[in-house]
């Protein structure tokens, strides 16, 4: 959905055709949505799975915000984690 919308806005700004990419991206988004709904019908996920999905969507945003606001300290944590993995 986001890709189709971005492509649509770019097409409007440049006043050019996108040769069908908008429809292709929207069809792909609908396909992924149907996969999600099928999965939800087959396996009704509990709180743990829903929490992991939420965490996987929020964590990159938190890491990006820490990189933007605390740029000097945000490079230290991955370095420490890497050193910890090599030591143990």
C-alpha positions in Angstrom: 0.0 0.0 0.0 2.7 2.4 0.9 4.7 1.7 -2.2 1.7 2.2 -4.4 0.9 5.5 -2.7 4.5 6.7 -3.0 4.6 5.7 -6.6 1.2 7.5 -7.2 2.5 10.7 -5.6 5.7 10.6 -7.6 3.7 10.1 -10.8 1.5 13.1 -9.9 4.5 15.3 -9.1 6.3 14.5 -12.3 3.1 14.4 -14.4 4.2 11.1 -16.1 2.7 7.7 -16.4 4.2 5.0 -14.2 3.4 2.2 -16.7 1.2 0.2 -14.4 3.5 0.0 -11.3 0.8 1.5 -9.0 -1.6 -1.3 -9.8 1.1 -4.0 -9.4 2.1 -2.7 -6.0 -1.5 -2.5 -4.8 -2.2 -6.0 -6.0 0.9 -7.3 -4.1 -0.3 -5.5 -0.9 -3.7 -7.1 -1.3 -2.0 -10.5 -1.8 0.0 -10.0 1.4 -3.1 -9.0 3.3 -4.9 -12.1 2.2 -2.0 -14.2 3.4 -2.2 -12.5 6.8 -6.0 -13.1 7.1 -5.6 -16.8 6.1 -2.9 -17.2 8.7 -5.1 -15.5 11.3 -7.9 -18.0 10.5 -5.7 -21.1 10.6 -3.8 -20.2 13.8 -5.3 -17.8 16.1 -2.2 -16.1 17.6 -2.0 -15.5 21.3 -0.6 -12.5 23.2 3.0 -13.6 22.9 2.9 -13.8 19.1 1.1 -10.5 18.9 3.6 -8.9 21.3 6.5 -10.1 19.1 4.9 -8.7 16.0 4.4 -5.4 17.7 8.0 -5.4 19.0 9.3 -6.2 15.5 7.4 -3.1 14.2 8.4 -0.7 17.0 12.0 -1.7 17.6 13.4 -0.4 14.3 11.6 2.9 15.0 13.2 3.1 18.4 16.6 2.3 17.1 16.2 5.0 14.4 15.2 7.6 17.0 18.1 6.7 19.2 20.5 7.0 16.2 19.0 10.4 15.4 19.0 11.9 18.9 21.8 10.0 20.6 24.2 9.4 17.6 27.4 9.1 19.7 26.0 6.6 22.1 23.9 4.6 19.7 27.0 3.2 18.0 28.3 1.8 21.3 25.6 -0.7 22.0 26.0 -2.8 18.8 29.8 -2.7 19.3 29.4 -4.0 22.9 26.9 -6.7 21.7 29.4 -7.8 19.0 32.3 -8.0 21.5 30.1 -9.9 23.9 29.3 -12.5 21.2 32.9 -12.9 20.3 34.1 -13.2 23.9 31.5 -15.8 24.9 
